[in-house]
Every structure is written in structure tokens, then in C-alpha cells.
Amino acid sequence: MTTTRPAPRKPQKKDVAVPKLGAFGMLRWAWKQLTSMKTALQLLLLLAVAAVPGSLFPQRQANPAVVTKYLQDNPDLGPWLDRVQLFDVYSSVWFSAIYLLLFVSLVGCVTPRAIHHAKALRSRPPRTPRRLARMPQHGTIELGPDTGITATTAVEAGARILRRRRYRIDLRDADTETPSVAAERGYIKETGNVLFHTALIGVLVSVAVGGMFGYRGQKLVIEDEGFTNTELGYDSFFPGTSFSADSMIPFSVTLNDFDVTFDRNPDSYGNPIDFAADMTVQDGPSASSRDEILRVNEPIGFSGTNVYLIGNGYAPVVTVRDGDGNIALQGPIPSLPNDATYNSTVVIKAPDARPDQLGFVGFFLPTAMVDENGAAFGSDPDPMNPQLNLNSYYGDLGLDSGVPVNVYELDTAGLTQLNGRNLPDGGIVLSARSTHELPEGKGSISFDGLKRYVALDVVYDPGKLGALVFTTAALLGLITTLMVSRRRAWIRAKTLPDGRTTVEYGLLARGEDHGLAGEALKIGRALTEQFSDEIDRSRKATS
């Protein structure tokens, strides 16, 4: 009778107990993840992606009127986009969060790296390896017993060669039988890397300073008029989060004349060639005035505040009289160009008219023509036959309710129309120096003349110079990182018992270096030439 023994049981593995991190451990782990280079690159990419909606949707800071029109044209989608701040991308909570995280990540990543690099700059090159033959590039030179070159002499000659090739050298074991020299160069590569990432931090800080303490405003100035650089003097004003009115330079500008030159060649007829605004400027209340010419991309500067020319148009001079015969409105009314021929929309509001407020909406044509259907159209951007085509309304214009309204729009929902193409009295057609009487004795409107206007963009950005400096530094650091190679070289010499001296050298690159083989050939050739010169001098001295 045979018995079988049960197979021995395999020892069961005990579950590994993972220690709990705790609150401090979790914070340390999170900080380590945030300050890694991988996270910094991901945040930089995420910031670039987050900036894309700023070019897809109109931004309230740049053009609030376009944002308002977008919301009106898209009543369903617009409010949802506004809730997620897609019309204020660069000041939104989510964009600011990515920006701040990127800043912290770069600081936490660069600081220890810069400290480590500073220590490496003061450290000695690494010791000479025992087997230089294992280096990617190596070579051996043998010198006969009659050359008079010892191991120490050979190593000193090699040190001079490496120093001439901009290596940092360190002689080792000079009093032994196998002296050597260790050398290293290319530390500037890491310096460029640290400079690049430090400059990125500087760019972020400069942009943040500009966004916090700077401001931007738009102002429309008509010929023979001007404005002073005060917060209330702008049509639209966008201050930084930490803006102070004390930082505004009290300069003033006056538009004397605005000249536009249009191309008259048949192939490019009507294209603008040059815009020139003749302006009188004053740096402050007590400063003397001077004349300046403002052109596109040629701003006028006032101690860090720049005035740019961003637009222009026509301002018909009109006079509106009410039903009592009194002047309710008189002066130039800016029109908004719609195309290259400056066909422009016009809105005229006369809230002081009595007994009813008057409003006009229509278009201005610099050079009016009439087609076969009797419809007027503009044919040239120069004012060779200026004409106003208007519809008139009366009623409450809604200017006394305290609610802000767009001066370039007229809400006709609660108004009564007086003139129009489909009404018995027809539309209002005014040529230069003409007057039209309104129906029902409501008054009249006259087209008295024509002026030009310019749209100015005033920008104060205290971080602009810093951004330029740090961007340039980042570019230099990046070029340095890409162009410089990090290399190590060693030369060791030994005198054999038979009197011969062997000189062995080896090279190692940190990372991929396609020029390492060429560097090894140059060092080997330089050693050979150096030893040949030493041998010749020794023989001449002996003879």
C-alpha cells in the first residue's frame, strides 16, 4: 500500500503595506508634480490653447461695441459664452489660473536647477576613467624612448591644447607614474537653458505688471478738436486691476488736419496709400506745444504712453432745428465706415429738441452716384459729391433713463417714423449746404459741411520694456542651448619600462553630439603636432 504526500504549499505573499502619505506628504507630492519640467511644458501648451478663444470671439476689452452686437445677434449662444468669460479671455478666472500655475511651476523648476548649475560651475571636472578605450571616441599615441618626452611633459602639453580649445582643465596625479588631465566644456549650454526658463518667468512677470498697472483707452477726435489724457476724456477706457490715475501723464493732443492719399491706378483704384494726422501735442499743462505727424505704426510717445492711429472716417457737420425753430443740435457727427469707399452709417440724436426729441439714422456717401433704379451708392472714398441719406423719427430716445446706450445706434422700437423711402414724404437726401424740412412741422436738418476724424488707441504698458528684454534673453538662451555641445575629455600618459611613453585620450558627450568624432580628430592631430615640435626642439638641443 502506497501513500501519497500532499504537495507542499507555496508560501503566500504577504500584502505590501503602503505607508500613508499624510497631509504633508500629499502637499510634497503635489509640489513635486507641479514643479516638474513636464508639468511646466504641459501648462505652457495649455496656456497657448486657452488663448485661442481670444482670437475666435470678440474681446470686451478691445472692442466692447462688437461684443454687444454679438450678444444681440446671438441671443441664445451669446449669454452662455459670456458666462464662461469667452469675451474676456485674458482676464478670465480660468486663464488667470493657468497663468499663475505656469508661473509657480517655472519658479519651482528653475530655482533648484539654477542652484545645482551654480555648484557645477565651481566643481572640478570628473576624474579620469580607468579605461579610456571604452569612451565613444578615443585614441592612443606612442612616443619612442629617444624622444625625451616624459609622461608629465605629455600631460602638460595635452592640458595646454585643451585649454586652447576652451576646455576647463584639472591636472591630476602629476607626481605619479600615470598623470592625467580631466577637462570639460559646454557649461554655457546649461547656462543658456537656465537663462531661457528664467527669462520665461520674466516675460510672465512683465505681462502681469502690464496687465495690473497699465491701461488702454480709445478716443475719437474730430478735426480742430482734441482731448486731454484723463480717465473721463476717453470714449472707452480699460484700466488694469491695480491701476492708479496718478500714473496717467496729463498730455493733450489736438487734430489740426487729417490727410488720406488714395491710389488712382486702374488696377488698385481707391486703395489707401498713406494716412497722416497733423497734430499739436503738449506733454503737460506747463509744457510748450509742438507739432507731430501721426501715422499707422508710427505712434506718438509720451514717457511710456503711446498714441496709435487705428481708424478714421468722415464727420458730416449738421444742424438740427426743432419744431419751435430752436437749434437742438449743431456740430460734426462721426460716421462709421462700412467699406473701402467709406460708405458709412450715421446716427444723429437730438434729445434737446422740443416738443419732441428727434432722431435720424441712415448713411453717408463721400461720392454719391445713382444707379438705374434710382438708388444712391458710393463710388469713391474722396468727398467729391458728399451726400446724406436719412430716415427721421420722433419720440423718446431713451437717453434720460440713466441706462447707457450706444451713441452709434438708434433704437426705433418706441419711436414714430417721419421720413423713409416707403413713406409718403420719402427719405431725406441732403447734399452739401442743403436743408430738409421735416413733416408735421417737427423741425429741419441741414448738411453744413464735412470734417474728418481719427480713432486713437492710447496704451500705457509698464511691462512692455521688460517683456522685450526677457524675450530677447529667452531667445539668446534658446540659441545657446541648441548651438553649444557639452563635452568631456581626458588625457593620460604613462612611461613604460622600455622607455616608451603612451598617451591615451578619450572623449564623451552629454547627449547626442554629431561633432564629437571631429573633435577627437582635432585633439589627436593637435597632440601629434605638439609632440613632433617637442621632439624637434629636443633633438636640436642635443645636437
SULNOR-V301495 format. One line per field, one symbol per residue. ss: DSSP state (H for helix, E for strand, - for the rest). phi: phi as a letter, one per 40 degrees, with the letter a starting at -180 (. if undefined). A space follows every 10 residues. Layout:
ss: ???
phi: ???
This chain:
ss: ---------- ---------- -HHHHHHHHH HHHH--HHHH HHHHHHHHHH --HHHH---- ---HHHHHHH HHH---HHHH HHH-----HH H-HHHHHHHH HHHHHHHHHH HHHHHHHHHH HH-------- -HHH--EEEE EEE------- HHHHHHHHHH HHHH---EEE EE-------E EEEEE-HHHH HHHHHHHHHH HHHHHHHHHH HHH-EEEEEE EE---EEE-- HHH--EEEE- ----HHH--- -EEEEEEEEE EE---HHH-- -EEEEEEEEE EE-------E EEEEE--E-E EE--EEEEEE EEEEEEEEEE E-----EEEE EEEE-EE--- ---EEEEEEE -------EEE EEEEE-EEEE -----EEE-- ----E-EEEE EEEE------ ---------- -----EE--- -------EEE E--EEEE-HH H--EEEEEEE EEEEEEEEEE ---HHHHHHH HHHHHHHHHH HHH---EEEE EEEEE----- EEEEEEEEE- -----HHHHH HHHHHHHHHH HHHHHHHHHH HH-
phi: .bbbcccccc cccccccccc cgcccccccc cccccccccc cccccccccc ccdcccbcbc ccaccccccc cccbcccdcc ccccgccbdc bccccccccc cccccccccc dccccccccc ccccdccccc bccccdbaab bbbccccgcc cccccccccc cccccgccba cbfccbcbca bbaaahcccc cccccccccc cccccccccc ccbcaaabac bcdgbaabcb dccccabbcc cbcbcccccc cbbbccabbb bbcbcdcbcg ccbabbbcbb bacadcccca cbbbbcgbcc bbfgbbbbcb aaabbccbbb bcccgcccaa icbcbbcbac cgcbcbbbbb cccbcbcbbb aiabbcbcbb cccgccacba ccccacabbb bbabhccgcb cgccbcccbb cccbbbcbbi cccdcgccbb ccgbbbcccg gchabbbcia bbbbbbbbbb bccccccccc cccccccccc ccccbcbbab bbbaccdcgc bbbbbababc gcaccccccc cccccccccc cccccccccc ccc
